């Protein structure tokens, strides 16, 4: 993808285009980390809390993952 992007962007903007691509890639990986955090949190709550508390944590987790 970065090579294709570099070929499509004008010569004066190639660095900006590939830099933005790398930044967005890093941002996407960080968002996946947020999802992993919430999945571990739900697993922990499932072991120690009541079903009502688990349902509340699951509801909040998927909403936060979605907005991230």
Buried (B, 14 or more C-beta within 10 A) or exposed (E): EEEEEBEEBEEEEBEEBBEEBEEEEEEEEEEEEBBEBBEEBBEEBEEEEEEEEBEEBBEEBEEEBEEB
